[in-house]
Amino acid sequence: MRGYPTQDGARAAELTLSNTPAALIALDALPVLEQAVDAGIAAICAEAVGVMDRLTAITAEYMNTRKQFGVAISSFQALRHRIADVKMQLELGRSMSYYASLKLGEAPAVRRRAIAQAKYQLGQSMRFVGQQCIQLHGGIGVTDEYIASHYFKRLTVLEMSFGDSLHHLGEVSARMQDTAGVFA
């Protein structure tokens, strides 16, 4: 086993098996593995919603306490519009996370398409929420001493887990060819 740190400070490992005895547990294991991967994707979508929710709350709190020109920066209309857009992306991600979880019991084709749609949207939401919240914090947002930077790093890792947004966009596209792009 070769361990290494991930971008967000967690740990991962590469496991190499050599001359390892094995036992056949399934003749056609692909459907079982696909279902397990889909459950994993739904779980990281839910985690991403929690991370985005917390990062948004921290950002809103920061905007209410940080003063510029003698007033809280949350009173500036342009910044209020940006945090409103962040909250819209958060809620869009939340609804797609629910959608992914609800589709876990469906037939494989329906489940796989729903999971890909959710993962793609969550990837877009994670990127938007993370970047906007860090920018709204200014320079302190990227320092390791401040929690927002750790949430941003976690969102980045989650976006890349089980295939990045472009991978899942391709999956959505491939699974929509029979409907000509119209969701059923």
VMD Tcl script that builds the backbone (N, CA, C; Angstrom):
set m [mol new atoms 552]
animate dup $m
set s [atomselect $m all]
$s set {name element resname resid chain x y z} {
  {N N MET 1 A 0.846 -1.164 0.000}
  {CA C MET 1 A 0.000 0.000 0.000}
  {C C MET 1 A 0.898 1.236 0.000}
  {N N ARG 2 A 0.527 2.218 -0.835}
  {CA C ARG 2 A 1.269 3.466 -0.900}
  {C C ARG 2 A 0.298 4.606 -0.575}
  {N N GLY 3 A 0.480 5.213 0.597}
  {CA C GLY 3 A -0.391 6.293 1.031}
  {C C GLY 3 A 0.058 7.639 0.489}
  {N N TYR 4 A -0.894 8.549 0.367}
  {CA C TYR 4 A -0.592 9.907 -0.080}
  {C C TYR 4 A -1.680 10.860 0.415}
  {N N PRO 5 A -1.342 12.147 0.570}
  {CA C PRO 5 A -2.353 13.120 0.993}
  {C C PRO 5 A -3.170 13.597 -0.207}
  {N N THR 6 A -4.428 13.900 0.036}
  {CA C THR 6 A -5.263 14.482 -1.008}
  {C C THR 6 A -5.211 16.005 -0.885}
  {N N GLN 7 A -5.769 16.691 -1.857}
  {CA C GLN 7 A -5.715 18.152 -1.882}
  {C C GLN 7 A -6.361 18.785 -0.656}
  {N N ASP 8 A -7.386 18.115 -0.122}
  {CA C ASP 8 A -8.099 18.691 1.015}
  {C C ASP 8 A -7.525 18.283 2.365}
  {N N GLY 9 A -6.366 17.622 2.352}
  {CA C GLY 9 A -5.714 17.261 3.598}
  {C C GLY 9 A -6.081 15.881 4.112}
  {N N ALA 10 A -6.991 15.210 3.447}
  {CA C ALA 10 A -7.346 13.842 3.840}
  {C C ALA 10 A -6.257 12.890 3.338}
  {N N ARG 11 A -6.439 11.622 3.568}
  {CA C ARG 11 A -5.457 10.627 3.140}
  {C C ARG 11 A -6.131 9.635 2.198}
  {N N ALA 12 A -5.356 9.127 1.264}
  {CA C ALA 12 A -5.804 8.079 0.353}
  {C C ALA 12 A -4.638 7.129 0.164}
  {N N ALA 13 A -4.887 6.004 -0.484}
  {CA C ALA 13 A -3.823 5.036 -0.701}
  {C C ALA 13 A -4.056 4.277 -1.992}
  {N N GLU 14 A -2.971 3.876 -2.586}
  {CA C GLU 14 A -2.996 3.004 -3.758}
  {C C GLU 14 A -2.643 1.604 -3.264}
  {N N LEU 15 A -3.523 0.662 -3.517}
  {CA C LEU 15 A -3.334 -0.699 -3.039}
  {C C LEU 15 A -2.980 -1.589 -4.218}
  {N N THR 16 A -1.878 -2.284 -4.129}
  {CA C THR 16 A -1.454 -3.214 -5.170}
  {C C THR 16 A -1.567 -4.630 -4.635}
  {N N LEU 17 A -2.286 -5.479 -5.363}
  {CA C LEU 17 A -2.447 -6.878 -4.972}
  {C C LEU 17 A -1.588 -7.740 -5.895}
  {N N SER 18 A -0.823 -8.632 -5.302}
  {CA C SER 18 A 0.043 -9.510 -6.075}
  {C C SER 18 A -0.011 -10.911 -5.466}
  {N N ASN 19 A -0.265 -11.921 -6.303}
  {CA C ASN 19 A -0.362 -13.306 -5.842}
  {C C ASN 19 A -1.364 -13.442 -4.689}
  {N N THR 20 A -2.484 -12.774 -4.837}
  {CA C THR 20 A -3.506 -12.776 -3.796}
  {C C THR 20 A -4.588 -13.787 -4.150}
  {N N PRO 21 A -4.889 -14.720 -3.259}
  {CA C PRO 21 A -5.954 -15.688 -3.562}
  {C C PRO 21 A -7.304 -14.972 -3.655}
  {N N ALA 22 A -8.157 -15.474 -4.535}
  {CA C ALA 22 A -9.460 -14.860 -4.741}
  {C C ALA 22 A -10.533 -15.924 -4.807}
  {N N ALA 23 A -11.748 -15.514 -4.532}
  {CA C ALA 23 A -12.899 -16.397 -4.638}
  {C C ALA 23 A -13.958 -15.700 -5.475}
  {N N LEU 24 A -14.572 -16.433 -6.384}
  {CA C LEU 24 A -15.625 -15.894 -7.237}
  {C C LEU 24 A -16.860 -15.616 -6.382}
  {N N ILE 25 A -17.322 -14.374 -6.406}
  {CA C ILE 25 A -18.513 -14.031 -5.610}
  {C C ILE 25 A -19.706 -13.698 -6.496}
  {N N ALA 26 A -19.472 -13.447 -7.780}
  {CA C ALA 26 A -20.573 -13.158 -8.701}
  {C C ALA 26 A -20.106 -13.422 -10.131}
  {N N LEU 27 A -21.013 -13.970 -10.931}
  {CA C LEU 27 A -20.676 -14.214 -12.337}
  {C C LEU 27 A -20.747 -12.928 -13.148}
  {N N ASP 28 A -21.749 -12.111 -12.864}
  {CA C ASP 28 A -21.900 -10.839 -13.577}
  {C C ASP 28 A -21.915 -9.723 -12.534}
  {N N ALA 29 A -20.737 -9.278 -12.136}
  {CA C ALA 29 A -20.614 -8.321 -11.030}
  {C C ALA 29 A -20.782 -6.873 -11.467}
  {N N LEU 30 A -20.744 -6.578 -12.763}
  {CA C LEU 30 A -20.816 -5.185 -13.208}
  {C C LEU 30 A -22.058 -4.460 -12.691}
  {N N PRO 31 A -23.259 -5.019 -12.783}
  {CA C PRO 31 A -24.422 -4.298 -12.246}
  {C C PRO 31 A -24.304 -3.992 -10.744}
  {N N VAL 32 A -23.727 -4.918 -9.999}
  {CA C VAL 32 A -23.558 -4.710 -8.561}
  {C C VAL 32 A -22.557 -3.584 -8.307}
  {N N LEU 33 A -21.458 -3.586 -9.062}
  {CA C LEU 33 A -20.462 -2.522 -8.922}
  {C C LEU 33 A -21.034 -1.168 -9.338}
  {N N GLU 34 A -21.803 -1.139 -10.426}
  {CA C GLU 34 A -22.413 0.122 -10.868}
  {C C GLU 34 A -23.354 0.679 -9.812}
  {N N GLN 35 A -24.131 -0.206 -9.181}
  {CA C GLN 35 A -25.042 0.241 -8.131}
  {C C GLN 35 A -24.262 0.787 -6.930}
  {N N ALA 36 A -23.161 0.143 -6.592}
  {CA C ALA 36 A -22.336 0.617 -5.477}
  {C C ALA 36 A -21.720 1.978 -5.798}
  {N N VAL 37 A -21.235 2.134 -7.025}
  {CA C VAL 37 A -20.660 3.424 -7.436}
  {C C VAL 37 A -21.740 4.503 -7.418}
  {N N ASP 38 A -22.933 4.182 -7.914}
  {CA C ASP 38 A -24.021 5.163 -7.913}
  {C C ASP 38 A -24.404 5.578 -6.498}
  {N N ALA 39 A -24.412 4.634 -5.579}
  {CA C ALA 39 A -24.684 4.974 -4.169}
  {C C ALA 39 A -23.577 5.871 -3.624}
  {N N GLY 40 A -22.328 5.602 -4.009}
  {CA C GLY 40 A -21.212 6.456 -3.598}
  {C C GLY 40 A -21.341 7.866 -4.146}
  {N N ILE 41 A -21.746 7.976 -5.399}
  {CA C ILE 41 A -21.931 9.301 -6.008}
  {C C ILE 41 A -23.063 10.052 -5.302}
  {N N ALA 42 A -24.161 9.373 -5.016}
  {CA C ALA 42 A -25.261 10.022 -4.297}
  {C C ALA 42 A -24.799 10.490 -2.921}
  {N N ALA 43 A -23.950 9.696 -2.272}
  {CA C ALA 43 A -23.436 10.079 -0.950}
  {C C ALA 43 A -22.542 11.310 -1.032}
  {N N ILE 44 A -21.666 11.382 -2.032}
  {CA C ILE 44 A -20.813 12.571 -2.110}
  {C C ILE 44 A -21.598 13.791 -2.571}
  {N N CYS 45 A -22.695 13.583 -3.304}
  {CA C CYS 45 A -23.566 14.711 -3.635}
  {C C CYS 45 A -24.172 15.281 -2.350}
  {N N ALA 46 A -24.615 14.402 -1.469}
  {CA C ALA 46 A -25.186 14.854 -0.188}
  {C C ALA 46 A -24.121 15.544 0.659}
  {N N GLU 47 A -22.910 14.987 0.676}
  {CA C GLU 47 A -21.833 15.630 1.428}
  {C C GLU 47 A -21.540 17.017 0.861}
  {N N ALA 48 A -21.523 17.117 -0.458}
  {CA C ALA 48 A -21.241 18.402 -1.103}
  {C C ALA 48 A -22.282 19.446 -0.715}
  {N N VAL 49 A -23.540 19.044 -0.635}
  {CA C VAL 49 A -24.592 19.983 -0.221}
  {C C VAL 49 A -24.312 20.481 1.195}
  {N N GLY 50 A -23.917 19.577 2.079}
  {CA C GLY 50 A -23.594 19.979 3.449}
  {C C GLY 50 A -22.416 20.932 3.507}
  {N N VAL 51 A -21.383 20.667 2.718}
  {CA C VAL 51 A -20.203 21.538 2.695}
  {C C VAL 51 A -20.569 22.899 2.116}
  {N N MET 52 A -21.334 22.909 1.015}
  {CA C MET 52 A -21.747 24.187 0.415}
  {C C MET 52 A -22.628 24.978 1.377}
  {N N ASP 53 A -23.519 24.285 2.071}
  {CA C ASP 53 A -24.409 24.949 3.023}
  {C C ASP 53 A -23.598 25.618 4.130}
  {N N ARG 54 A -22.619 24.897 4.655}
  {CA C ARG 54 A -21.786 25.454 5.740}
  {C C ARG 54 A -20.934 26.611 5.233}
  {N N LEU 55 A -20.344 26.464 4.038}
  {CA C LEU 55 A -19.522 27.538 3.473}
  {C C LEU 55 A -20.358 28.786 3.203}
  {N N THR 56 A -21.576 28.593 2.740}
  {CA C THR 56 A -22.474 29.733 2.504}
  {C C THR 56 A -22.821 30.425 3.812}
  {N N ALA 57 A -23.080 29.655 4.849}
  {CA C ALA 57 A -23.401 30.246 6.160}
  {C C ALA 57 A -22.210 31.027 6.709}
  {N N ILE 58 A -21.018 30.471 6.592}
  {CA C ILE 58 A -19.809 31.168 7.051}
  {C C ILE 58 A -19.617 32.465 6.276}
  {N N THR 59 A -19.877 32.418 4.988}
  {CA C THR 59 A -19.712 33.601 4.142}
  {C C THR 59 A -20.728 34.678 4.508}
  {N N ALA 60 A -21.965 34.272 4.720}
  {CA C ALA 60 A -23.000 35.248 5.110}
  {C C ALA 60 A -22.659 35.884 6.455}
  {N N GLU 61 A -22.185 35.069 7.389}
  {CA C GLU 61 A -21.778 35.594 8.700}
  {C C GLU 61 A -20.613 36.580 8.550}
  {N N TYR 62 A -19.649 36.220 7.715}
  {CA C TYR 62 A -18.507 37.101 7.473}
  {C C TYR 62 A -18.968 38.427 6.867}
  {N N MET 63 A -19.885 38.348 5.901}
  {CA C MET 63 A -20.366 39.570 5.251}
  {C C MET 63 A -21.125 40.474 6.234}
  {N N ASN 64 A -21.742 39.877 7.237}
  {CA C ASN 64 A -22.473 40.677 8.226}
  {C C ASN 64 A -21.554 41.308 9.262}
  {N N THR 65 A -20.343 40.775 9.424}
  {CA C THR 65 A -19.427 41.327 10.424}
  {C C THR 65 A -18.309 42.176 9.814}
  {N N ARG 66 A -17.909 41.898 8.590}
  {CA C ARG 66 A -16.823 42.644 7.931}
  {C C ARG 66 A -17.328 44.025 7.545}
  {N N LYS 67 A -16.609 45.033 7.986}
  {CA C LYS 67 A -17.017 46.404 7.691}
  {C C LYS 67 A -16.077 47.054 6.682}
  {N N GLN 68 A -16.674 47.820 5.803}
  {CA C GLN 68 A -15.940 48.611 4.809}
  {C C GLN 68 A -16.672 49.944 4.714}
  {N N PHE 69 A -15.951 51.027 4.751}
  {CA C PHE 69 A -16.532 52.364 4.727}
  {C C PHE 69 A -17.528 52.562 5.865}
  {N N GLY 70 A -17.269 51.893 6.993}
  {CA C GLY 70 A -18.091 52.069 8.189}
  {C C GLY 70 A -19.370 51.249 8.231}
  {N N VAL 71 A -19.619 50.420 7.225}
  {CA C VAL 71 A -20.837 49.597 7.222}
  {C C VAL 71 A -20.484 48.154 6.874}
  {N N ALA 72 A -21.362 47.246 7.268}
  {CA C ALA 72 A -21.145 45.829 6.933}
  {C C ALA 72 A -21.205 45.658 5.421}
  {N N ILE 73 A -20.323 44.806 4.887}
  {CA C ILE 73 A -20.303 44.628 3.429}
  {C C ILE 73 A -21.572 43.940 2.929}
  {N N SER 74 A -22.332 43.335 3.828}
  {CA C SER 74 A -23.601 42.726 3.421}
  {C C SER 74 A -24.627 43.770 2.999}
  {N N SER 75 A -24.357 45.031 3.284}
  {CA C SER 75 A -25.292 46.089 2.876}
  {C C SER 75 A -25.053 46.538 1.433}
  {N N PHE 76 A -23.968 46.080 0.818}
  {CA C PHE 76 A -23.676 46.475 -0.563}
  {C C PHE 76 A -24.515 45.636 -1.525}
  {N N GLN 77 A -25.239 46.300 -2.398}
  {CA C GLN 77 A -26.176 45.619 -3.276}
  {C C GLN 77 A -25.487 44.589 -4.179}
  {N N ALA 78 A -24.351 44.922 -4.719}
  {CA C ALA 78 A -23.651 43.994 -5.621}
  {C C ALA 78 A -23.271 42.702 -4.896}
  {N N LEU 79 A -22.843 42.823 -3.641}
  {CA C LEU 79 A -22.470 41.632 -2.881}
  {C C LEU 79 A -23.706 40.831 -2.463}
  {N N ARG 80 A -24.804 41.529 -2.208}
  {CA C ARG 80 A -26.050 40.838 -1.881}
  {C C ARG 80 A -26.529 40.009 -3.073}
  {N N HIS 81 A -26.349 40.535 -4.267}
  {CA C HIS 81 A -26.735 39.790 -5.475}
  {C C HIS 81 A -25.872 38.542 -5.631}
  {N N ARG 82 A -24.586 38.683 -5.325}
  {CA C ARG 82 A -23.683 37.521 -5.450}
  {C C ARG 82 A -24.039 36.430 -4.453}
  {N N ILE 83 A -24.341 36.798 -3.220}
  {CA C ILE 83 A -24.689 35.771 -2.234}
  {C C ILE 83 A -26.052 35.166 -2.555}
  {N N ALA 84 A -26.935 35.932 -3.167}
  {CA C ALA 84 A -28.228 35.376 -3.610}
  {C C ALA 84 A -28.003 34.325 -4.696}
  {N N ASP 85 A -27.087 34.591 -5.617}
  {CA C ASP 85 A -26.752 33.610 -6.656}
  {C C ASP 85 A -26.127 32.360 -6.041}
  {N N VAL 86 A -25.308 32.554 -5.020}
  {CA C VAL 86 A -24.708 31.415 -4.313}
  {C C VAL 86 A -25.814 30.554 -3.697}
  {N N LYS 87 A -26.762 31.196 -3.043}
  {CA C LYS 87 A -27.845 30.441 -2.399}
  {C C LYS 87 A -28.722 29.730 -3.426}
  {N N MET 88 A -28.902 30.324 -4.591}
  {CA C MET 88 A -29.666 29.654 -5.647}
  {C C MET 88 A -28.944 28.392 -6.118}
  {N N GLN 89 A -27.622 28.474 -6.295}
  {CA C GLN 89 A -26.852 27.300 -6.706}
  {C C GLN 89 A -26.863 26.233 -5.618}
  {N N LEU 90 A -26.806 26.658 -4.384}
  {CA C LEU 90 A -26.875 25.719 -3.266}
  {C C LEU 90 A -28.192 24.948 -3.302}
  {N N GLU 91 A -29.296 25.649 -3.480}
  {CA C GLU 91 A -30.606 24.986 -3.485}
  {C C GLU 91 A -30.787 24.119 -4.729}
  {N N LEU 92 A -30.227 24.519 -5.847}
  {CA C LEU 92 A -30.264 23.682 -7.043}
  {C C LEU 92 A -29.482 22.392 -6.792}
  {N N GLY 93 A -28.319 22.516 -6.176}
  {CA C GLY 93 A -27.533 21.340 -5.821}
  {C C GLY 93 A -28.261 20.453 -4.830}
  {N N ARG 94 A -28.922 21.064 -3.863}
  {CA C ARG 94 A -29.671 20.295 -2.855}
  {C C ARG 94 A -30.780 19.473 -3.525}
  {N N SER 95 A -31.525 20.111 -4.424}
  {CA C SER 95 A -32.626 19.384 -5.065}
  {C C SER 95 A -32.102 18.255 -5.944}
  {N N MET 96 A -30.974 18.454 -6.621}
  {CA C MET 96 A -30.408 17.389 -7.447}
  {C C MET 96 A -29.832 16.269 -6.580}
  {N N SER 97 A -29.343 16.592 -5.409}
  {CA C SER 97 A -28.874 15.558 -4.489}
  {C C SER 97 A -30.047 14.700 -4.026}
  {N N TYR 98 A -31.172 15.332 -3.702}
  {CA C TYR 98 A -32.379 14.586 -3.342}
  {C C TYR 98 A -32.802 13.690 -4.506}
  {N N TYR 99 A -32.772 14.246 -5.706}
  {CA C TYR 99 A -33.163 13.504 -6.908}
  {C C TYR 99 A -32.300 12.256 -7.075}
  {N N ALA 100 A -30.994 12.408 -6.902}
  {CA C ALA 100 A -30.084 11.264 -7.032}
  {C C ALA 100 A -30.420 10.197 -5.994}
  {N N SER 101 A -30.657 10.608 -4.766}
  {CA C SER 101 A -30.975 9.642 -3.712}
  {C C SER 101 A -32.299 8.934 -3.977}
  {N N LEU 102 A -33.276 9.677 -4.479}
  {CA C LEU 102 A -34.582 9.080 -4.762}
  {C C LEU 102 A -34.521 8.072 -5.902}
  {N N LYS 103 A -33.596 8.241 -6.823}
  {CA C LYS 103 A -33.498 7.360 -7.988}
  {C C LYS 103 A -32.622 6.130 -7.753}
  {N N LEU 104 A -32.041 5.981 -6.578}
  {CA C LEU 104 A -31.165 4.842 -6.312}
  {C C LEU 104 A -31.880 3.493 -6.427}
  {N N GLY 105 A -33.162 3.456 -6.212}
  {CA C GLY 105 A -33.912 2.210 -6.290}
  {C C GLY 105 A -34.511 1.920 -7.652}
  {N N GLU 106 A -34.279 2.792 -8.610}
  {CA C GLU 106 A -34.858 2.629 -9.948}
  {C C GLU 106 A -34.085 1.612 -10.775}
  {N N ALA 107 A -34.607 1.329 -11.955}
  {CA C ALA 107 A -33.925 0.443 -12.907}
  {C C ALA 107 A -32.559 1.045 -13.248}
  {N N PRO 108 A -31.581 0.197 -13.559}
  {CA C PRO 108 A -30.213 0.698 -13.799}
  {C C PRO 108 A -30.099 1.855 -14.784}
  {N N ALA 109 A -30.791 1.820 -15.908}
  {CA C ALA 109 A -30.669 2.891 -16.907}
  {C C ALA 109 A -31.190 4.215 -16.358}
  {N N VAL 110 A -32.320 4.154 -15.679}
  {CA C VAL 110 A -32.913 5.373 -15.086}
  {C C VAL 110 A -32.015 5.892 -13.968}
  {N N ARG 111 A -31.555 4.982 -13.122}
  {CA C ARG 111 A -30.686 5.347 -11.994}
  {C C ARG 111 A -29.393 5.979 -12.483}
  {N N ARG 112 A -28.740 5.365 -13.452}
  {CA C ARG 112 A -27.442 5.853 -13.931}
  {C C ARG 112 A -27.573 7.241 -14.550}
  {N N ARG 113 A -28.650 7.476 -15.296}
  {CA C ARG 113 A -28.853 8.796 -15.898}
  {C C ARG 113 A -29.097 9.849 -14.821}
  {N N ALA 114 A -29.926 9.526 -13.853}
  {CA C ALA 114 A -30.225 10.465 -12.763}
  {C C ALA 114 A -28.966 10.793 -11.964}
  {N N ILE 115 A -28.156 9.786 -11.691}
  {CA C ILE 115 A -26.925 10.005 -10.934}
  {C C ILE 115 A -25.982 10.902 -11.719}
  {N N ALA 116 A -25.848 10.656 -13.031}
  {CA C ALA 116 A -24.974 11.489 -13.864}
  {C C ALA 116 A -25.478 12.927 -13.912}
  {N N GLN 117 A -26.797 13.092 -14.034}
  {CA C GLN 117 A -27.367 14.447 -14.047}
  {C C GLN 117 A -27.077 15.165 -12.731}
  {N N ALA 118 A -27.273 14.456 -11.632}
  {CA C ALA 118 A -27.038 15.060 -10.316}
  {C C ALA 118 A -25.569 15.409 -10.135}
  {N N LYS 119 A -24.684 14.503 -10.481}
  {CA C LYS 119 A -23.244 14.744 -10.294}
  {C C LYS 119 A -22.772 15.903 -11.155}
  {N N TYR 120 A -23.302 16.011 -12.371}
  {CA C TYR 120 A -22.937 17.141 -13.225}
  {C C TYR 120 A -23.392 18.457 -12.583}
  {N N GLN 121 A -24.658 18.508 -12.173}
  {CA C GLN 121 A -25.160 19.751 -11.579}
  {C C GLN 121 A -24.443 20.084 -10.282}
  {N N LEU 122 A -24.193 19.077 -9.458}
  {CA C LEU 122 A -23.465 19.327 -8.210}
  {C C LEU 122 A -22.068 19.847 -8.507}
  {N N GLY 123 A -21.421 19.327 -9.549}
  {CA C GLY 123 A -20.100 19.828 -9.929}
  {C C GLY 123 A -20.148 21.307 -10.272}
  {N N GLN 124 A -21.166 21.703 -11.029}
  {CA C GLN 124 A -21.320 23.116 -11.384}
  {C C GLN 124 A -21.604 23.961 -10.144}
  {N N SER 125 A -22.479 23.468 -9.302}
  {CA C SER 125 A -22.831 24.204 -8.082}
  {C C SER 125 A -21.642 24.317 -7.134}
  {N N MET 126 A -20.888 23.214 -6.963}
  {CA C MET 126 A -19.731 23.242 -6.061}
  {C C MET 126 A -18.707 24.274 -6.518}
  {N N ARG 127 A -18.442 24.290 -7.808}
  {CA C ARG 127 A -17.461 25.234 -8.347}
  {C C ARG 127 A -17.935 26.670 -8.127}
  {N N PHE 128 A -19.196 26.948 -8.456}
  {CA C PHE 128 A -19.720 28.300 -8.324}
  {C C PHE 128 A -19.745 28.752 -6.869}
  {N N VAL 129 A -20.327 27.928 -5.999}
  {CA C VAL 129 A -20.436 28.296 -4.587}
  {C C VAL 129 A -19.051 28.477 -3.977}
  {N N GLY 130 A -18.161 27.537 -4.238}
  {CA C GLY 130 A -16.810 27.624 -3.681}
  {C C GLY 130 A -16.082 28.873 -4.126}
  {N N GLN 131 A -16.081 29.134 -5.412}
  {CA C GLN 131 A -15.352 30.295 -5.928}
  {C C GLN 131 A -15.951 31.603 -5.443}
  {N N GLN 132 A -17.281 31.707 -5.468}
  {CA C GLN 132 A -17.910 32.955 -5.041}
  {C C GLN 132 A -17.687 33.213 -3.549}
  {N N CYS 133 A -17.828 32.181 -2.741}
  {CA C CYS 133 A -17.638 32.368 -1.296}
  {C C CYS 133 A -16.205 32.770 -0.972}
  {N N ILE 134 A -15.244 32.156 -1.634}
  {CA C ILE 134 A -13.847 32.534 -1.401}
  {C C ILE 134 A -13.626 33.975 -1.821}
  {N N GLN 135 A -14.164 34.379 -2.963}
  {CA C GLN 135 A -13.999 35.767 -3.413}
  {C C GLN 135 A -14.679 36.752 -2.473}
  {N N LEU 136 A -15.820 36.377 -1.933}
  {CA C LEU 136 A -16.510 37.272 -1.011}
  {C C LEU 136 A -15.746 37.444 0.304}
  {N N HIS 137 A -14.924 36.465 0.651}
  {CA C HIS 137 A -14.077 36.587 1.833}
  {C C HIS 137 A -12.836 37.439 1.562}
  {N N GLY 138 A -12.433 37.551 0.326}
  {CA C GLY 138 A -11.199 38.269 0.027}
  {C C GLY 138 A -9.996 37.393 0.351}
  {N N GLY 139 A -8.883 38.009 0.661}
  {CA C GLY 139 A -7.629 37.303 0.880}
  {C C GLY 139 A -7.659 36.273 1.981}
  {N N ILE 140 A -8.416 36.533 3.035}
  {CA C ILE 140 A -8.453 35.577 4.145}
  {C C ILE 140 A -9.076 34.250 3.725}
  {N N GLY 141 A -9.903 34.264 2.680}
  {CA C GLY 141 A -10.591 33.069 2.227}
  {C C GLY 141 A -9.681 31.961 1.734}
  {N N VAL 142 A -8.464 32.293 1.336}
  {CA C VAL 142 A -7.560 31.274 0.803}
  {C C VAL 142 A -6.463 30.876 1.775}
  {N N THR 143 A -6.472 31.421 2.965}
  {CA C THR 143 A -5.424 31.069 3.928}
  {C C THR 143 A -5.772 29.753 4.621}
  {N N ASP 144 A -4.758 28.966 4.936}
  {CA C ASP 144 A -4.980 27.680 5.604}
  {C C ASP 144 A -5.482 27.849 7.034}
  {N N GLU 145 A -5.313 29.017 7.603}
  {CA C GLU 145 A -5.763 29.247 8.968}
  {C C GLU 145 A -7.266 29.483 9.049}
  {N N TYR 146 A -7.911 29.694 7.913}
  {CA C TYR 146 A -9.336 30.011 7.887}
  {C C TYR 146 A -10.113 28.826 7.326}
  {N N ILE 147 A -11.210 28.461 7.955}
  {CA C ILE 147 A -11.955 27.256 7.616}
  {C C ILE 147 A -12.514 27.274 6.190}
  {N N ALA 148 A -12.835 28.449 5.659}
  {CA C ALA 148 A -13.428 28.521 4.320}
  {C C ALA 148 A -12.523 27.886 3.264}
  {N N SER 149 A -11.217 28.054 3.402}
  {CA C SER 149 A -10.309 27.465 2.411}
  {C C SER 149 A -10.360 25.948 2.457}
  {N N HIS 150 A -10.572 25.376 3.625}
  {CA C HIS 150 A -10.663 23.918 3.752}
  {C C HIS 150 A -11.956 23.390 3.125}
  {N N TYR 151 A -13.032 24.135 3.294}
  {CA C TYR 151 A -14.286 23.744 2.651}
  {C C TYR 151 A -14.149 23.825 1.133}
  {N N PHE 152 A -13.485 24.856 0.652}
  {CA C PHE 152 A -13.281 25.004 -0.787}
  {C C PHE 152 A -12.457 23.840 -1.337}
  {N N LYS 153 A -11.413 23.466 -0.621}
  {CA C LYS 153 A -10.596 22.323 -1.049}
  {C C LYS 153 A -11.417 21.043 -1.056}
  {N N ARG 154 A -12.260 20.865 -0.065}
  {CA C ARG 154 A -13.089 19.657 -0.012}
  {C C ARG 154 A -14.054 19.622 -1.197}
  {N N LEU 155 A -14.647 20.767 -1.528}
  {CA C LEU 155 A -15.535 20.827 -2.689}
  {C C LEU 155 A -14.797 20.464 -3.968}
  {N N THR 156 A -13.558 20.908 -4.078}
  {CA C THR 156 A -12.756 20.587 -5.259}
  {C C THR 156 A -12.519 19.085 -5.365}
  {N N VAL 157 A -12.193 18.450 -4.254}
  {CA C VAL 157 A -11.971 17.001 -4.253}
  {C C VAL 157 A -13.274 16.264 -4.574}
  {N N LEU 158 A -14.380 16.697 -4.010}
  {CA C LEU 158 A -15.663 16.042 -4.274}
  {C C LEU 158 A -16.051 16.162 -5.747}
  {N N GLU 159 A -15.763 17.300 -6.344}
  {CA C GLU 159 A -16.094 17.498 -7.759}
  {C C GLU 159 A -15.334 16.510 -8.634}
  {N N MET 160 A -14.128 16.144 -8.234}
  {CA C MET 160 A -13.302 15.217 -9.016}
  {C C MET 160 A -13.570 13.744 -8.686}
  {N N SER 161 A -14.252 13.471 -7.613}
  {CA C SER 161 A -14.482 12.083 -7.185}
  {C C SER 161 A -15.527 11.394 -8.059}
  {N N PHE 162 A -15.279 10.153 -8.392}
  {CA C PHE 162 A -16.183 9.342 -9.222}
  {C C PHE 162 A -16.431 9.974 -10.588}
  {N N GLY 163 A -15.461 10.667 -11.121}
  {CA C GLY 163 A -15.608 11.326 -12.422}
  {C C GLY 163 A -15.950 12.788 -12.241}
  {N N ASP 164 A -15.243 13.645 -12.976}
  {CA C ASP 164 A -15.492 15.078 -12.856}
  {C C ASP 164 A -16.741 15.490 -13.643}
  {N N SER 165 A -17.030 16.775 -13.654}
  {CA C SER 165 A -18.243 17.279 -14.302}
  {C C SER 165 A -18.275 16.964 -15.792}
  {N N LEU 166 A -17.150 17.087 -16.473}
  {CA C LEU 166 A -17.136 16.797 -17.910}
  {C C LEU 166 A -17.442 15.325 -18.186}
  {N N HIS 167 A -16.933 14.444 -17.351}
  {CA C HIS 167 A -17.242 13.022 -17.505}
  {C C HIS 167 A -18.748 12.788 -17.386}
  {N N HIS 168 A -19.357 13.387 -16.380}
  {CA C HIS 168 A -20.784 13.170 -16.157}
  {C C HIS 168 A -21.640 13.899 -17.187}
  {N N LEU 169 A -21.156 14.993 -17.733}
  {CA C LEU 169 A -21.868 15.633 -18.833}
  {C C LEU 169 A -21.904 14.691 -20.032}
  {N N GLY 170 A -20.797 14.010 -20.295}
  {CA C GLY 170 A -20.762 13.011 -21.356}
  {C C GLY 170 A -21.718 11.859 -21.085}
  {N N GLU 171 A -21.788 11.432 -19.819}
  {CA C GLU 171 A -22.718 10.366 -19.448}
  {C C GLU 171 A -24.168 10.800 -19.665}
  {N N VAL 172 A -24.489 12.016 -19.266}
  {CA C VAL 172 A -25.844 12.535 -19.466}
  {C C VAL 172 A -26.152 12.585 -20.956}
  {N N SER 173 A -25.226 13.105 -21.724}
  {CA C SER 173 A -25.421 13.223 -23.167}
  {C C SER 173 A -25.635 11.860 -23.814}
  {N N ALA 174 A -24.816 10.889 -23.451}
  {CA C ALA 174 A -24.937 9.548 -24.027}
  {C C ALA 174 A -26.272 8.898 -23.655}
  {N N ARG 175 A -26.787 9.199 -22.488}
  {CA C ARG 175 A -28.030 8.570 -22.036}
  {C C ARG 175 A -29.268 9.325 -22.489}
  {N N MET 176 A -29.093 10.466 -23.152}
  {CA C MET 176 A -30.233 11.247 -23.629}
  {C C MET 176 A -30.435 11.109 -25.135}
  {N N GLN 177 A -29.637 10.345 -25.817}
  {CA C GLN 177 A -29.745 10.250 -27.270}
  {C C GLN 177 A -31.090 9.689 -27.710}
  {N N ASP 178 A -31.666 8.795 -26.911}
  {CA C ASP 178 A -32.947 8.208 -27.288}
  {C C ASP 178 A -34.114 9.177 -27.103}
  {N N THR 179 A -33.924 10.253 -26.340}
  {CA C THR 179 A -35.010 11.222 -26.114}
  {C C THR 179 A -34.750 12.541 -26.817}
  {N N ALA 180 A -33.695 12.612 -27.596}
  {CA C ALA 180 A -33.338 13.838 -28.315}
  {C C ALA 180 A -33.171 15.016 -27.367}
  {N N GLY 181 A -32.712 14.746 -26.147}
  {CA C GLY 181 A -32.428 15.814 -25.199}
  {C C GLY 181 A -33.599 16.222 -24.342}
  {N N VAL 182 A -34.764 15.629 -24.542}
  {CA C VAL 182 A -35.942 15.989 -23.763}
  {C C VAL 182 A -36.030 15.035 -22.582}
  {N N PHE 183 A -36.049 15.594 -21.372}
  {CA C PHE 183 A -36.126 14.761 -20.178}
  {C C PHE 183 A -37.501 14.131 -20.080}
  {N N ALA 184 A -37.536 12.881 -19.738}
  {CA C ALA 184 A -38.807 12.166 -19.587}
  {C C ALA 184 A -39.314 12.288 -18.168}
}
mol reanalyze $m
mol bondsrecalc $m
mol representation Tube
mol addrep $m
